[in-house]
């Protein structure tokens, strides 16, 4: 490699150049907290326990400790195996400023509701 053909001063200037970039905010920035355990329930004939989990999606920039409505998102039983399929719709609500919680739940074949009445 022939280093004589490079002007080292010009090379140093190029490496020290900084370019300032301005990014325009096109849509609301969202935050997601996933896998939050909200309950521990008996499972498999009451011989084990499992955690029921929830996911939260909310606008990143918001007023702290201000009460506001939220949406509780419950998927139908046939779609519970892949809740991520609804993520775009959930994000639409969050972009409008509405916090959203999607929760994991047990169906009646796993939970004995008579014991809770």
PDB file as gemmi writes it, atoms N, CA and C in Angstrom:
CRYST1    1.000    1.000    1.000  90.00  90.00  90.00 P 1                      
ATOM      1  N   UNK A   1       0.853  -1.182   0.000  1.00  0.00           N  
ATOM      2  CA  UNK A   1       0.000   0.000   0.000  1.00  0.00           C  
ATOM      3  C   UNK A   1       0.891   1.235   0.000  1.00  0.00           C  
ATOM      4  N   UNK A   2       0.613   2.156  -0.865  1.00  0.00           N  
ATOM      5  CA  UNK A   2       1.419   3.352  -1.015  1.00  0.00           C  
ATOM      6  C   UNK A   2       0.814   4.479  -0.179  1.00  0.00           C  
ATOM      7  N   UNK A   3       1.434   4.731   0.989  1.00  0.00           N  
ATOM      8  CA  UNK A   3       0.932   5.776   1.881  1.00  0.00           C  
ATOM      9  C   UNK A   3       1.330   7.165   1.425  1.00  0.00           C  
ATOM     10  N   UNK A   4       2.247   7.277   0.526  1.00  0.00           N  
ATOM     11  CA  UNK A   4       2.705   8.584   0.061  1.00  0.00           C  
ATOM     12  C   UNK A   4       1.632   9.311  -0.729  1.00  0.00           C  
ATOM     13  N   UNK A   5       0.721   8.591  -1.335  1.00  0.00           N  
ATOM     14  CA  UNK A   5      -0.304   9.267  -2.140  1.00  0.00           C  
ATOM     15  C   UNK A   5      -1.415   9.862  -1.282  1.00  0.00           C  
ATOM     16  N   UNK A   6      -1.476   9.513   0.011  1.00  0.00           N  
ATOM     17  CA  UNK A   6      -2.478  10.079   0.909  1.00  0.00           C  
ATOM     18  C   UNK A   6      -1.894  11.292   1.619  1.00  0.00           C  
ATOM     19  N   UNK A   7      -2.668  12.325   1.668  1.00  0.00           N  
ATOM     20  CA  UNK A   7      -2.296  13.493   2.451  1.00  0.00           C  
ATOM     21  C   UNK A   7      -2.851  13.267   3.862  1.00  0.00           C  
ATOM     22  N   UNK A   8      -1.993  13.032   4.827  1.00  0.00           N  
ATOM     23  CA  UNK A   8      -2.429  12.686   6.176  1.00  0.00           C  
ATOM     24  C   UNK A   8      -3.232  13.791   6.837  1.00  0.00           C  
ATOM     25  N   UNK A   9      -2.910  15.057   6.547  1.00  0.00           N  
ATOM     26  CA  UNK A   9      -3.676  16.152   7.134  1.00  0.00           C  
ATOM     27  C   UNK A   9      -5.119  16.140   6.643  1.00  0.00           C  
ATOM     28  N   UNK A  10      -5.317  15.902   5.351  1.00  0.00           N  
ATOM     29  CA  UNK A  10      -6.681  15.848   4.815  1.00  0.00           C  
ATOM     30  C   UNK A  10      -7.438  14.650   5.372  1.00  0.00           C  
ATOM     31  N   UNK A  11      -6.745  13.534   5.522  1.00  0.00           N  
ATOM     32  CA  UNK A  11      -7.371  12.354   6.089  1.00  0.00           C  
ATOM     33  C   UNK A  11      -7.808  12.597   7.536  1.00  0.00           C  
ATOM     34  N   UNK A  12      -6.982  13.257   8.315  1.00  0.00           N  
ATOM     35  CA  UNK A  12      -7.350  13.585   9.700  1.00  0.00           C  
ATOM     36  C   UNK A  12      -8.576  14.499   9.745  1.00  0.00           C  
ATOM     37  N   UNK A  13      -8.625  15.487   8.844  1.00  0.00           N  
ATOM     38  CA  UNK A  13      -9.776  16.398   8.800  1.00  0.00           C  
ATOM     39  C   UNK A  13     -11.062  15.644   8.490  1.00  0.00           C  
ATOM     40  N   UNK A  14     -10.983  14.718   7.549  1.00  0.00           N  
ATOM     41  CA  UNK A  14     -12.172  13.948   7.185  1.00  0.00           C  
ATOM     42  C   UNK A  14     -12.654  13.093   8.348  1.00  0.00           C  
ATOM     43  N   UNK A  15     -11.734  12.516   9.067  1.00  0.00           N  
ATOM     44  CA  UNK A  15     -12.115  11.671  10.186  1.00  0.00           C  
ATOM     45  C   UNK A  15     -12.682  12.471  11.351  1.00  0.00           C  
ATOM     46  N   UNK A  16     -12.316  13.723  11.488  1.00  0.00           N  
ATOM     47  CA  UNK A  16     -12.792  14.549  12.590  1.00  0.00           C  
ATOM     48  C   UNK A  16     -14.074  15.304  12.253  1.00  0.00           C  
ATOM     49  N   UNK A  17     -14.498  15.256  11.010  1.00  0.00           N  
ATOM     50  CA  UNK A  17     -15.716  15.969  10.617  1.00  0.00           C  
ATOM     51  C   UNK A  17     -16.922  15.352  11.313  1.00  0.00           C  
ATOM     52  N   UNK A  18     -17.799  16.191  11.767  1.00  0.00           N  
ATOM     53  CA  UNK A  18     -19.029  15.739  12.391  1.00  0.00           C  
ATOM     54  C   UNK A  18     -20.186  16.270  11.588  1.00  0.00           C  
ATOM     55  N   UNK A  19     -21.174  15.446  11.397  1.00  0.00           N  
ATOM     56  CA  UNK A  19     -22.362  15.866  10.679  1.00  0.00           C  
ATOM     57  C   UNK A  19     -23.527  15.843  11.654  1.00  0.00           C  
ATOM     58  N   UNK A  20     -24.225  16.934  11.719  1.00  0.00           N  
ATOM     59  CA  UNK A  20     -25.364  17.035  12.616  1.00  0.00           C  
ATOM     60  C   UNK A  20     -26.617  16.611  11.862  1.00  0.00           C  
ATOM     61  N   UNK A  21     -27.366  15.692  12.470  1.00  0.00           N  
ATOM     62  CA  UNK A  21     -28.565  15.162  11.842  1.00  0.00           C  
ATOM     63  C   UNK A  21     -29.759  15.503  12.719  1.00  0.00           C  
ATOM     64  N   UNK A  22     -30.810  16.006  12.108  1.00  0.00           N  
ATOM     65  CA  UNK A  22     -32.046  16.302  12.815  1.00  0.00           C  
ATOM     66  C   UNK A  22     -33.094  15.292  12.376  1.00  0.00           C  
ATOM     67  N   UNK A  23     -33.705  14.627  13.354  1.00  0.00           N  
ATOM     68  CA  UNK A  23     -34.707  13.609  13.058  1.00  0.00           C  
ATOM     69  C   UNK A  23     -36.071  14.170  13.410  1.00  0.00           C  
ATOM     70  N   UNK A  24     -36.955  14.148  12.453  1.00  0.00           N  
ATOM     71  CA  UNK A  24     -38.314  14.643  12.656  1.00  0.00           C  
ATOM     72  C   UNK A  24     -39.169  13.511  13.235  1.00  0.00           C  
ATOM     73  N   UNK A  25     -39.868  13.805  14.325  1.00  0.00           N  
ATOM     74  CA  UNK A  25     -40.745  12.825  14.945  1.00  0.00           C  
ATOM     75  C   UNK A  25     -42.021  12.724  14.121  1.00  0.00           C  
ATOM     76  N   UNK A  26     -42.222  11.561  13.511  1.00  0.00           N  
ATOM     77  CA  UNK A  26     -43.379  11.360  12.648  1.00  0.00           C  
ATOM     78  C   UNK A  26     -44.556  10.773  13.431  1.00  0.00           C  
ATOM     79  N   UNK A  27     -44.243   9.891  14.360  1.00  0.00           N  
ATOM     80  CA  UNK A  27     -45.306   9.299  15.164  1.00  0.00           C  
ATOM     81  C   UNK A  27     -44.832   9.158  16.608  1.00  0.00           C  
ATOM     82  N   UNK A  28     -45.775   8.955  17.501  1.00  0.00           N  
ATOM     83  CA  UNK A  28     -45.488   8.855  18.927  1.00  0.00           C  
ATOM     84  C   UNK A  28     -44.564   7.672  19.221  1.00  0.00           C  
ATOM     85  N   UNK A  29     -43.594   7.894  20.085  1.00  0.00           N  
ATOM     86  CA  UNK A  29     -42.702   6.823  20.523  1.00  0.00           C  
ATOM     87  C   UNK A  29     -43.411   6.056  21.631  1.00  0.00           C  
ATOM     88  N   UNK A  30     -43.406   4.724  21.517  1.00  0.00           N  
ATOM     89  CA  UNK A  30     -44.114   3.887  22.472  1.00  0.00           C  
ATOM     90  C   UNK A  30     -43.140   3.103  23.332  1.00  0.00           C  
ATOM     91  N   UNK A  31     -43.607   2.739  24.519  1.00  0.00           N  
ATOM     92  CA  UNK A  31     -42.856   1.855  25.408  1.00  0.00           C  
ATOM     93  C   UNK A  31     -43.680   0.596  25.612  1.00  0.00           C  
ATOM     94  N   UNK A  32     -42.976  -0.519  25.785  1.00  0.00           N  
ATOM     95  CA  UNK A  32     -43.668  -1.774  26.049  1.00  0.00           C  
ATOM     96  C   UNK A  32     -42.975  -2.489  27.202  1.00  0.00           C  
ATOM     97  N   UNK A  33     -43.760  -2.855  28.194  1.00  0.00           N  
ATOM     98  CA  UNK A  33     -43.268  -3.672  29.300  1.00  0.00           C  
ATOM     99  C   UNK A  33     -43.970  -5.014  29.162  1.00  0.00           C  
ATOM    100  N   UNK A  34     -43.209  -6.084  28.993  1.00  0.00           N  
ATOM    101  CA  UNK A  34     -43.838  -7.382  28.744  1.00  0.00           C  
ATOM    102  C   UNK A  34     -43.423  -8.402  29.787  1.00  0.00           C  
ATOM    103  N   UNK A  35     -44.266  -9.398  29.946  1.00  0.00           N  
ATOM    104  CA  UNK A  35     -43.979 -10.482  30.874  1.00  0.00           C  
ATOM    105  C   UNK A  35     -44.128 -10.109  32.334  1.00  0.00           C  
ATOM    106  N   UNK A  36     -44.998  -9.158  32.648  1.00  0.00           N  
ATOM    107  CA  UNK A  36     -45.223  -8.742  34.030  1.00  0.00           C  
ATOM    108  C   UNK A  36     -46.167  -9.744  34.695  1.00  0.00           C  
ATOM    109  N   UNK A  37     -45.722 -10.375  35.756  1.00  0.00           N  
ATOM    110  CA  UNK A  37     -46.548 -11.346  36.457  1.00  0.00           C  
ATOM    111  C   UNK A  37     -47.561 -10.597  37.329  1.00  0.00           C  
ATOM    112  N   UNK A  38     -48.853 -10.838  37.102  1.00  0.00           N  
ATOM    113  CA  UNK A  38     -49.866 -10.141  37.895  1.00  0.00           C  
ATOM    114  C   UNK A  38     -50.628 -11.077  38.825  1.00  0.00           C  
ATOM    115  N   UNK A  39     -50.442 -12.406  38.658  1.00  0.00           N  
ATOM    116  CA  UNK A  39     -51.102 -13.346  39.549  1.00  0.00           C  
ATOM    117  C   UNK A  39     -50.382 -14.691  39.476  1.00  0.00           C  
ATOM    118  N   UNK A  40     -50.420 -15.419  40.570  1.00  0.00           N  
ATOM    119  CA  UNK A  40     -49.867 -16.775  40.625  1.00  0.00           C  
ATOM    120  C   UNK A  40     -51.021 -17.700  40.989  1.00  0.00           C  
ATOM    121  N   UNK A  41     -51.350 -18.634  40.101  1.00  0.00           N  
ATOM    122  CA  UNK A  41     -52.534 -19.475  40.285  1.00  0.00           C  
ATOM    123  C   UNK A  41     -52.149 -20.945  40.239  1.00  0.00           C  
ATOM    124  N   UNK A  42     -52.997 -21.767  40.836  1.00  0.00           N  
ATOM    125  CA  UNK A  42     -52.744 -23.205  40.798  1.00  0.00           C  
ATOM    126  C   UNK A  42     -53.000 -23.721  39.388  1.00  0.00           C  
ATOM    127  N   UNK A  43     -52.247 -24.766  39.036  1.00  0.00           N  
ATOM    128  CA  UNK A  43     -52.334 -25.311  37.689  1.00  0.00           C  
ATOM    129  C   UNK A  43     -52.169 -26.819  37.768  1.00  0.00           C  
ATOM    130  N   UNK A  44     -52.531 -27.492  36.734  1.00  0.00           N  
ATOM    131  CA  UNK A  44     -52.400 -28.933  36.570  1.00  0.00           C  
ATOM    132  C   UNK A  44     -52.887 -29.682  37.798  1.00  0.00           C  
ATOM    133  N   UNK A  45     -54.189 -29.692  37.932  1.00  0.00           N  
ATOM    134  CA  UNK A  45     -54.869 -30.385  39.029  1.00  0.00           C  
ATOM    135  C   UNK A  45     -54.391 -29.905  40.405  1.00  0.00           C  
ATOM    136  N   UNK A  46     -54.080 -28.630  40.479  1.00  0.00           N  
ATOM    137  CA  UNK A  46     -53.658 -27.955  41.707  1.00  0.00           C  
ATOM    138  C   UNK A  46     -52.385 -28.554  42.309  1.00  0.00           C  
ATOM    139  N   UNK A  47     -51.550 -29.158  41.464  1.00  0.00           N  
ATOM    140  CA  UNK A  47     -50.279 -29.700  41.960  1.00  0.00           C  
ATOM    141  C   UNK A  47     -49.102 -28.772  41.664  1.00  0.00           C  
ATOM    142  N   UNK A  48     -49.297 -27.813  40.782  1.00  0.00           N  
ATOM    143  CA  UNK A  48     -48.250 -26.830  40.480  1.00  0.00           C  
ATOM    144  C   UNK A  48     -48.871 -25.442  40.432  1.00  0.00           C  
ATOM    145  N   UNK A  49     -48.029 -24.461  40.262  1.00  0.00           N  
ATOM    146  CA  UNK A  49     -48.499 -23.083  40.133  1.00  0.00           C  
ATOM    147  C   UNK A  49     -47.935 -22.475  38.861  1.00  0.00           C  
ATOM    148  N   UNK A  50     -48.658 -21.524  38.310  1.00  0.00           N  
ATOM    149  CA  UNK A  50     -48.138 -20.802  37.147  1.00  0.00           C  
ATOM    150  C   UNK A  50     -48.432 -19.314  37.315  1.00  0.00           C  
ATOM    151  N   UNK A  51     -47.589 -18.515  36.729  1.00  0.00           N  
ATOM    152  CA  UNK A  51     -47.774 -17.059  36.760  1.00  0.00           C  
ATOM    153  C   UNK A  51     -48.602 -16.639  35.563  1.00  0.00           C  
ATOM    154  N   UNK A  52     -49.606 -15.829  35.807  1.00  0.00           N  
ATOM    155  CA  UNK A  52     -50.342 -15.192  34.720  1.00  0.00           C  
ATOM    156  C   UNK A  52     -49.643 -13.871  34.433  1.00  0.00           C  
ATOM    157  N   UNK A  53     -49.387 -13.606  33.178  1.00  0.00           N  
ATOM    158  CA  UNK A  53     -48.580 -12.437  32.810  1.00  0.00           C  
ATOM    159  C   UNK A  53     -49.382 -11.433  32.009  1.00  0.00           C  
ATOM    160  N   UNK A  54     -48.870 -10.219  32.006  1.00  0.00           N  
ATOM    161  CA  UNK A  54     -49.502  -9.153  31.239  1.00  0.00           C  
ATOM    162  C   UNK A  54     -48.441  -8.351  30.506  1.00  0.00           C  
ATOM    163  N   UNK A  55     -48.863  -7.688  29.436  1.00  0.00           N  
ATOM    164  CA  UNK A  55     -48.013  -6.772  28.679  1.00  0.00           C  
ATOM    165  C   UNK A  55     -48.648  -5.388  28.713  1.00  0.00           C  
ATOM    166  N   UNK A  56     -47.830  -4.369  28.838  1.00  0.00           N  
ATOM    167  CA  UNK A  56     -48.309  -2.986  28.816  1.00  0.00           C  
ATOM    168  C   UNK A  56     -47.691  -2.266  27.644  1.00  0.00           C  
ATOM    169  N   UNK A  57     -48.500  -1.507  26.921  1.00  0.00           N  
ATOM    170  CA  UNK A  57     -48.013  -0.644  25.849  1.00  0.00           C  
ATOM    171  C   UNK A  57     -48.545   0.749  26.152  1.00  0.00           C  
ATOM    172  N   UNK A  58     -47.647   1.735  26.141  1.00  0.00           N  
ATOM    173  CA  UNK A  58     -48.065   3.092  26.493  1.00  0.00           C  
ATOM    174  C   UNK A  58     -47.149   4.096  25.801  1.00  0.00           C  
ATOM    175  N   UNK A  59     -47.624   5.333  25.632  1.00  0.00           N  
ATOM    176  CA  UNK A  59     -46.777   6.377  25.051  1.00  0.00           C  
ATOM    177  C   UNK A  59     -45.564   6.619  25.949  1.00  0.00           C  
ATOM    178  N   UNK A  60     -44.398   6.759  25.354  1.00  0.00           N  
ATOM    179  CA  UNK A  60     -43.182   6.955  26.144  1.00  0.00           C  
ATOM    180  C   UNK A  60     -43.202   8.300  26.862  1.00  0.00           C  
ATOM    181  N   UNK A  61     -43.664   9.316  26.193  1.00  0.00           N  
ATOM    182  CA  UNK A  61     -43.702  10.663  26.777  1.00  0.00           C  
ATOM    183  C   UNK A  61     -45.111  10.924  27.291  1.00  0.00           C  
ATOM    184  N   UNK A  62     -45.247  10.925  28.601  1.00  0.00           N  
ATOM    185  CA  UNK A  62     -46.556  11.130  29.213  1.00  0.00           C  
ATOM    186  C   UNK A  62     -46.380  11.824  30.550  1.00  0.00           C  
ATOM    187  N   UNK A  63     -47.458  12.386  31.059  1.00  0.00           N  
ATOM    188  CA  UNK A  63     -47.415  13.015  32.368  1.00  0.00           C  
ATOM    189  C   UNK A  63     -47.408  11.920  33.429  1.00  0.00           C  
ATOM    190  N   UNK A  64     -46.542  12.069  34.404  1.00  0.00           N  
ATOM    191  CA  UNK A  64     -46.391  11.054  35.443  1.00  0.00           C  
ATOM    192  C   UNK A  64     -47.501  11.203  36.482  1.00  0.00           C  
ATOM    193  N   UNK A  65     -48.028  10.090  36.926  1.00  0.00           N  
ATOM    194  CA  UNK A  65     -49.034  10.005  37.988  1.00  0.00           C  
ATOM    195  C   UNK A  65     -50.344  10.717  37.654  1.00  0.00           C  
ATOM    196  N   UNK A  66     -50.654  10.819  36.396  1.00  0.00           N  
ATOM    197  CA  UNK A  66     -51.939  11.393  36.000  1.00  0.00           C  
ATOM    198  C   UNK A  66     -52.890  10.241  35.698  1.00  0.00           C  
ATOM    199  N   UNK A  67     -54.048  10.223  36.355  1.00  0.00           N  
ATOM    200  CA  UNK A  67     -55.015   9.164  36.099  1.00  0.00           C  
ATOM    201  C   UNK A  67     -55.606   9.352  34.713  1.00  0.00           C  
ATOM    202  N   UNK A  68     -55.696   8.237  34.004  1.00  0.00           N  
ATOM    203  CA  UNK A  68     -56.298   8.278  32.677  1.00  0.00           C  
ATOM    204  C   UNK A  68     -56.863   6.905  32.354  1.00  0.00           C  
ATOM    205  N   UNK A  69     -57.807   6.832  31.433  1.00  0.00           N  
ATOM    206  CA  UNK A  69     -58.381   5.530  31.098  1.00  0.00           C  
ATOM    207  C   UNK A  69     -57.363   4.660  30.372  1.00  0.00           C  
ATOM    208  N   UNK A  70     -57.582   3.365  30.441  1.00  0.00           N  
ATOM    209  CA  UNK A  70     -56.735   2.404  29.739  1.00  0.00           C  
ATOM    210  C   UNK A  70     -57.635   1.341  29.118  1.00  0.00           C  
ATOM    211  N   UNK A  71     -57.098   0.629  28.169  1.00  0.00           N  
ATOM    212  CA  UNK A  71     -57.831  -0.461  27.526  1.00  0.00           C  
ATOM    213  C   UNK A  71     -57.268  -1.777  28.034  1.00  0.00           C  
ATOM    214  N   UNK A  72     -58.164  -2.684  28.411  1.00  0.00           N  
ATOM    215  CA  UNK A  72     -57.779  -4.037  28.776  1.00  0.00           C  
ATOM    216  C   UNK A  72     -58.072  -4.916  27.562  1.00  0.00           C  
ATOM    217  N   UNK A  73     -57.028  -5.476  26.952  1.00  0.00           N  
ATOM    218  CA  UNK A  73     -57.149  -6.237  25.710  1.00  0.00           C  
ATOM    219  C   UNK A  73     -57.209  -7.726  26.050  1.00  0.00           C  
ATOM    220  N   UNK A  74     -58.321  -8.368  25.703  1.00  0.00           N  
ATOM    221  CA  UNK A  74     -58.495  -9.805  25.917  1.00  0.00           C  
ATOM    222  C   UNK A  74     -58.655 -10.476  24.560  1.00  0.00           C  
ATOM    223  N   UNK A  75     -57.718 -11.339  24.224  1.00  0.00           N  
ATOM    224  CA  UNK A  75     -57.809 -12.076  22.961  1.00  0.00           C  
ATOM    225  C   UNK A  75     -58.777 -13.231  23.119  1.00  0.00           C  
ATOM    226  N   UNK A  76     -59.405 -13.603  22.018  1.00  0.00           N  
ATOM    227  CA  UNK A  76     -60.258 -14.785  22.039  1.00  0.00           C  
ATOM    228  C   UNK A  76     -59.428 -16.039  22.256  1.00  0.00           C  
ATOM    229  N   UNK A  77     -60.073 -17.086  22.686  1.00  0.00           N  
ATOM    230  CA  UNK A  77     -59.366 -18.309  23.058  1.00  0.00           C  
ATOM    231  C   UNK A  77     -58.591 -18.888  21.881  1.00  0.00           C  
ATOM    232  N   UNK A  78     -59.153 -18.885  20.689  1.00  0.00           N  
ATOM    233  CA  UNK A  78     -58.452 -19.499  19.559  1.00  0.00           C  
ATOM    234  C   UNK A  78     -57.218 -18.711  19.126  1.00  0.00           C  
ATOM    235  N   UNK A  79     -57.084 -17.463  19.551  1.00  0.00           N  
ATOM    236  CA  UNK A  79     -55.918 -16.647  19.182  1.00  0.00           C  
ATOM    237  C   UNK A  79     -54.944 -16.454  20.338  1.00  0.00           C  
ATOM    238  N   UNK A  80     -55.197 -17.088  21.468  1.00  0.00           N  
ATOM    239  CA  UNK A  80     -54.333 -16.891  22.638  1.00  0.00           C  
ATOM    240  C   UNK A  80     -52.922 -17.395  22.404  1.00  0.00           C  
ATOM    241  N   UNK A  81     -52.753 -18.359  21.532  1.00  0.00           N  
ATOM    242  CA  UNK A  81     -51.413 -18.919  21.327  1.00  0.00           C  
ATOM    243  C   UNK A  81     -50.473 -17.897  20.682  1.00  0.00           C  
ATOM    244  N   UNK A  82     -51.019 -16.914  19.998  1.00  0.00           N  
ATOM    245  CA  UNK A  82     -50.176 -15.913  19.355  1.00  0.00           C  
ATOM    246  C   UNK A  82     -50.812 -14.533  19.488  1.00  0.00           C  
ATOM    247  N   UNK A  83     -50.652 -13.925  20.658  1.00  0.00           N  
ATOM    248  CA  UNK A  83     -51.226 -12.595  20.885  1.00  0.00           C  
ATOM    249  C   UNK A  83     -50.524 -11.525  20.061  1.00  0.00           C  
ATOM    250  N   UNK A  84     -49.304 -11.810  19.620  1.00  0.00           N  
ATOM    251  CA  UNK A  84     -48.546 -10.818  18.856  1.00  0.00           C  
ATOM    252  C   UNK A  84     -49.223 -10.456  17.538  1.00  0.00           C  
ATOM    253  N   UNK A  85     -50.136 -11.292  17.088  1.00  0.00           N  
ATOM    254  CA  UNK A  85     -50.839 -10.985  15.849  1.00  0.00           C  
ATOM    255  C   UNK A  85     -51.658  -9.699  16.006  1.00  0.00           C  
ATOM    256  N   UNK A  86     -52.032  -9.336  17.223  1.00  0.00           N  
ATOM    257  CA  UNK A  86     -52.825  -8.132  17.494  1.00  0.00           C  
ATOM    258  C   UNK A  86     -51.958  -6.922  17.848  1.00  0.00           C  
ATOM    259  N   UNK A  87     -50.659  -7.077  17.860  1.00  0.00           N  
ATOM    260  CA  UNK A  87     -49.770  -5.987  18.263  1.00  0.00           C  
ATOM    261  C   UNK A  87     -49.960  -4.707  17.444  1.00  0.00           C  
ATOM    262  N   UNK A  88     -50.113  -4.757  16.117  1.00  0.00           N  
ATOM    263  CA  UNK A  88     -50.336  -3.500  15.371  1.00  0.00           C  
ATOM    264  C   UNK A  88     -51.584  -2.746  15.817  1.00  0.00           C  
ATOM    265  N   UNK A  89     -52.673  -3.482  16.074  1.00  0.00           N  
ATOM    266  CA  UNK A  89     -53.898  -2.813  16.527  1.00  0.00           C  
ATOM    267  C   UNK A  89     -53.716  -2.217  17.919  1.00  0.00           C  
ATOM    268  N   UNK A  90     -53.020  -2.941  18.791  1.00  0.00           N  
ATOM    269  CA  UNK A  90     -52.778  -2.425  20.136  1.00  0.00           C  
ATOM    270  C   UNK A  90     -51.925  -1.161  20.082  1.00  0.00           C  
ATOM    271  N   UNK A  91     -50.944  -1.151  19.188  1.00  0.00           N  
ATOM    272  CA  UNK A  91     -50.069   0.024  19.062  1.00  0.00           C  
ATOM    273  C   UNK A  91     -50.824   1.236  18.535  1.00  0.00           C  
ATOM    274  N   UNK A  92     -51.834   1.022  17.701  1.00  0.00           N  
ATOM    275  CA  UNK A  92     -52.638   2.146  17.208  1.00  0.00           C  
ATOM    276  C   UNK A  92     -53.302   2.889  18.363  1.00  0.00           C  
ATOM    277  N   UNK A  93     -53.861   2.152  19.313  1.00  0.00           N  
ATOM    278  CA  UNK A  93     -54.478   2.788  20.479  1.00  0.00           C  
ATOM    279  C   UNK A  93     -53.430   3.534  21.309  1.00  0.00           C  
ATOM    280  N   UNK A  94     -52.285   2.912  21.515  1.00  0.00           N  
ATOM    281  CA  UNK A  94     -51.232   3.535  22.318  1.00  0.00           C  
ATOM    282  C   UNK A  94     -50.720   4.811  21.637  1.00  0.00           C  
ATOM    283  N   UNK A  95     -50.653   4.823  20.319  1.00  0.00           N  
ATOM    284  CA  UNK A  95     -50.215   6.036  19.603  1.00  0.00           C  
ATOM    285  C   UNK A  95     -51.197   7.181  19.786  1.00  0.00           C  
ATOM    286  N   UNK A  96     -52.454   6.848  20.049  1.00  0.00           N  
ATOM    287  CA  UNK A  96     -53.468   7.877  20.304  1.00  0.00           C  
ATOM    288  C   UNK A  96     -53.413   8.361  21.757  1.00  0.00           C  
ATOM    289  N   UNK A  97     -52.463   7.816  22.533  1.00  0.00           N  
ATOM    290  CA  UNK A  97     -52.288   8.265  23.918  1.00  0.00           C  
ATOM    291  C   UNK A  97     -52.999   7.415  24.944  1.00  0.00           C  
ATOM    292  N   UNK A  98     -53.568   6.287  24.527  1.00  0.00           N  
ATOM    293  CA  UNK A  98     -54.314   5.432  25.448  1.00  0.00           C  
ATOM    294  C   UNK A  98     -53.436   4.255  25.863  1.00  0.00           C  
ATOM    295  N   UNK A  99     -53.112   4.135  27.148  1.00  0.00           N  
ATOM    296  CA  UNK A  99     -52.349   2.971  27.603  1.00  0.00           C  
ATOM    297  C   UNK A  99     -53.165   1.699  27.401  1.00  0.00           C  
ATOM    298  N   UNK A 100     -52.482   0.601  27.165  1.00  0.00           N  
ATOM    299  CA  UNK A 100     -53.160  -0.644  26.875  1.00  0.00           C  
ATOM    300  C   UNK A 100     -52.494  -1.792  27.627  1.00  0.00           C  
ATOM    301  N   UNK A 101     -53.299  -2.679  28.203  1.00  0.00           N  
ATOM    302  CA  UNK A 101     -52.786  -3.863  28.897  1.00  0.00           C  
ATOM    303  C   UNK A 101     -53.416  -5.101  28.267  1.00  0.00           C  
ATOM    304  N   UNK A 102     -52.590  -6.050  27.854  1.00  0.00           N  
ATOM    305  CA  UNK A 102     -53.106  -7.337  27.391  1.00  0.00           C  
ATOM    306  C   UNK A 102     -52.707  -8.365  28.435  1.00  0.00           C  
ATOM    307  N   UNK A 103     -53.666  -9.198  28.830  1.00  0.00           N  
ATOM    308  CA  UNK A 103     -53.407 -10.128  29.927  1.00  0.00           C  
ATOM    309  C   UNK A 103     -53.573 -11.579  29.478  1.00  0.00           C  
ATOM    310  N   UNK A 104     -52.855 -12.430  30.170  1.00  0.00           N  
ATOM    311  CA  UNK A 104     -53.005 -13.865  30.002  1.00  0.00           C  
ATOM    312  C   UNK A 104     -54.074 -14.312  30.993  1.00  0.00           C  
ATOM    313  N   UNK A 105     -54.925 -15.223  30.590  1.00  0.00           N  
ATOM    314  CA  UNK A 105     -55.985 -15.689  31.474  1.00  0.00           C  
ATOM    315  C   UNK A 105     -56.190 -17.187  31.279  1.00  0.00           C  
ATOM    316  N   UNK A 106     -56.917 -17.793  32.199  1.00  0.00           N  
ATOM    317  CA  UNK A 106     -57.225 -19.216  32.095  1.00  0.00           C  
ATOM    318  C   UNK A 106     -58.656 -19.382  31.626  1.00  0.00           C  
ATOM    319  N   UNK A 107     -58.882 -20.397  30.840  1.00  0.00           N  
ATOM    320  CA  UNK A 107     -60.237 -20.689  30.386  1.00  0.00           C  
ATOM    321  C   UNK A 107     -60.935 -21.563  31.420  1.00  0.00           C  
ATOM    322  N   UNK A 108     -62.226 -21.753  31.251  1.00  0.00           N  
ATOM    323  CA  UNK A 108     -63.007 -22.480  32.258  1.00  0.00           C  
ATOM    324  C   UNK A 108     -62.599 -23.952  32.369  1.00  0.00           C  
ATOM    325  N   UNK A 109     -61.955 -24.506  31.355  1.00  0.00           N  
ATOM    326  CA  UNK A 109     -61.515 -25.893  31.487  1.00  0.00           C  
ATOM    327  C   UNK A 109     -60.254 -26.002  32.350  1.00  0.00           C  
ATOM    328  N   UNK A 110     -59.589 -24.888  32.634  1.00  0.00           N  
ATOM    329  CA  UNK A 110     -58.410 -24.893  33.506  1.00  0.00           C  
ATOM    330  C   UNK A 110     -58.699 -24.297  34.883  1.00  0.00           C  
ATOM    331  N   UNK A 111     -59.624 -23.370  34.957  1.00  0.00           N  
ATOM    332  CA  UNK A 111     -59.920 -22.696  36.223  1.00  0.00           C  
ATOM    333  C   UNK A 111     -61.298 -23.107  36.704  1.00  0.00           C  
ATOM    334  N   UNK A 112     -61.396 -23.516  37.931  1.00  0.00           N  
ATOM    335  CA  UNK A 112     -62.669 -23.873  38.520  1.00  0.00           C  
ATOM    336  C   UNK A 112     -63.287 -22.614  39.122  1.00  0.00           C  
ATOM    337  N   UNK A 113     -64.212 -21.988  38.395  1.00  0.00           N  
ATOM    338  CA  UNK A 113     -64.767 -20.715  38.840  1.00  0.00           C  
ATOM    339  C   UNK A 113     -65.741 -20.866  39.990  1.00  0.00           C  
ATOM    340  N   UNK A 114     -66.281 -22.062  40.211  1.00  0.00           N  
ATOM    341  CA  UNK A 114     -67.231 -22.252  41.306  1.00  0.00           C  
ATOM    342  C   UNK A 114     -66.571 -22.026  42.662  1.00  0.00           C  
ATOM    343  N   UNK A 115     -65.285 -22.310  42.779  1.00  0.00           N  
ATOM    344  CA  UNK A 115     -64.622 -22.134  44.062  1.00  0.00           C  
ATOM    345  C   UNK A 115     -64.435 -20.658  44.414  1.00  0.00           C  
ATOM    346  N   UNK A 116     -64.544 -19.782  43.443  1.00  0.00           N  
ATOM    347  CA  UNK A 116     -64.334 -18.347  43.687  1.00  0.00           C  
ATOM    348  C   UNK A 116     -65.640 -17.618  43.976  1.00  0.00           C  
ATOM    349  N   UNK A 117     -66.772 -18.285  43.877  1.00  0.00           N  
ATOM    350  CA  UNK A 117     -68.042 -17.601  44.059  1.00  0.00           C  
ATOM    351  C   UNK A 117     -68.462 -17.597  45.471  1.00  0.00           C  
TER     352      UNK A 117                                                      
END                                                                             
